[in-house]
Amino acid sequence: MTLLIIFILILGFVGLIGNQTSGLKRMNEMQRSLDEINQKLREMNNKK
């Protein structure tokens, strides 16, 4: 019984770490997109 509880806890922690990693990747992609948009806006302002 104790082994089952330990196994479930380990799986829970692995799932939690996986979700955090996935969220971090999504946030990095979003930051990259925002940086590109910001750069394009700067270029448009400098052309005027």
trRosetta pair geometry for C-beta under 8 A, 3 or more apart (Angstrom, degrees):
i j d omega theta_ij theta_ji phi_ij phi_ji
1 4 5.7 -52 -155 30 32 113
1 5 6.8 30 150 -16 64 104
2 5 5.7 -54 -152 36 36 111
2 6 6.4 36 151 -18 67 105
3 6 5.7 -54 -148 37 32 112
3 7 6.2 36 152 -22 65 107
4 7 5.6 -55 -148 36 30 114
4 8 6.4 30 154 -18 64 106
5 8 5.8 -53 -147 37 31 111
5 9 6.4 32 153 -19 64 106
6 9 5.7 -56 -149 37 31 112
6 10 6.4 32 153 -20 65 105
7 10 5.8 -53 -148 35 30 111
7 11 6.5 30 153 -16 63 106
8 11 5.7 -54 -148 38 32 111
8 12 6.3 37 152 -23 64 106
9 12 5.5 -53 -149 34 32 116
9 13 6.5 30 155 -17 65 103
10 13 5.9 -54 -150 36 32 108
10 14 6.4 32 152 -19 65 106
11 14 5.6 -54 -146 37 32 112
11 15 6.3 34 154 -19 65 106
12 15 5.7 -56 -149 37 29 111
12 16 6.3 31 153 -21 64 107
13 16 5.5 -52 -146 35 33 114
13 17 6.3 32 156 -17 66 104
14 17 5.9 -54 -148 38 30 109
14 18 6.3 32 152 -20 63 108
15 18 5.6 -55 -147 37 31 114
15 19 6.4 30 156 -19 65 105
16 19 5.9 -54 -149 35 29 109
16 20 6.5 28 153 -18 63 106
17 20 5.7 -55 -149 36 32 111
17 21 6.3 33 154 -20 66 106
18 21 5.8 -55 -148 36 30 111
18 22 6.3 30 154 -19 65 107
19 22 5.6 -54 -146 37 32 112
19 23 6.3 32 155 -18 65 107
20 23 5.8 -56 -148 38 30 111
20 24 6.3 32 153 -21 64 107
21 24 5.7 -55 -149 35 30 112
21 25 6.6 33 153 -20 64 103
22 25 5.8 -53 -152 33 31 111
22 26 6.6 30 152 -16 64 105
23 26 5.7 -54 -150 36 34 111
23 27 6.3 32 153 -18 67 105
24 27 5.7 -53 -146 37 32 110
24 28 6.4 35 153 -20 65 104
25 28 5.7 -54 -149 35 31 112
25 29 6.5 32 153 -18 64 104
26 29 5.7 -54 -150 36 33 112
26 30 6.3 32 152 -18 66 106
27 30 5.6 -53 -147 38 34 112
27 31 6.3 37 153 -22 66 104
28 31 5.6 -51 -146 35 32 112
28 32 6.4 35 153 -21 63 104
29 32 5.7 -52 -150 33 32 113
29 33 6.5 32 152 -18 64 104
30 33 5.7 -53 -150 35 34 112
30 34 6.4 32 152 -17 66 105
31 34 5.7 -54 -147 38 32 111
31 35 6.3 36 152 -22 65 105
32 35 5.7 -52 -149 34 31 113
32 36 6.6 32 152 -19 63 103
33 36 5.7 -54 -151 34 33 111
33 37 6.5 31 152 -17 66 105
34 37 5.6 -52 -146 37 34 111
34 38 6.2 37 153 -21 66 106
35 38 5.6 -54 -146 37 30 114
35 39 6.3 33 154 -21 64 105
36 39 5.7 -53 -148 35 31 112
36 40 6.5 30 154 -18 64 105
37 40 5.8 -55 -150 36 31 111
37 41 6.4 31 153 -18 65 106
38 41 5.8 -55 -149 36 31 111
38 42 6.5 33 152 -20 64 104
39 42 5.7 -53 -151 34 32 113
39 43 6.5 33 152 -19 65 104
40 43 5.6 -53 -149 35 33 112
40 44 6.4 34 152 -20 66 104
41 44 5.6 -52 -147 35 34 111
41 45 6.4 32 154 -18 65 105
42 45 5.8 -56 -148 37 32 110
42 46 6.3 29 155 -19 66 107
43 46 5.8 -56 -146 36 30 110
43 47 6.7 36 154 -27 63 103
44 47 5.9 -52 -154 25 32 114
44 48 7.4 37 151 -27 60 99
45 48 6.1 -50 -162 18 38 113
